[in-house]
């Protein structure tokens, strides 16, 4: 039983990382190639400086993103997907495709549920 619980906790951690909306967006942009911090910030609507920093650090810690700092003035830092991060792009693309395809059905189901709930 302990092994099952440990496995579930481990899977939950991985899914929390890769299922996070900022992770998905950052990995999506990095799948196109190497980007500097500010380029990512400008390409991802609604992400704050702090959230992008936290997301990139978490992805780097998990081995999904590589960070390269250059000793220049001003400092230049680039980010790219590691081979492990690149292996995630296929599953994320499949998930995005599923979401695009099924979004109308999900919205319809929510509307029907809310209508039933409002009626008592």
Buried (B, 14 or more C-beta within 10 A) or exposed (E): EEEEEEEEEEEEEEEEBBEBEBBBBBBBBBBEEEBEBEEBBEBBEEBEEEBBEEBBEBBBEBEBBBEEEEEEEEEEEBBBBBEEBBEBBEEBEEEEEEEEEEEEEEEEEEEEEEEEEEEE
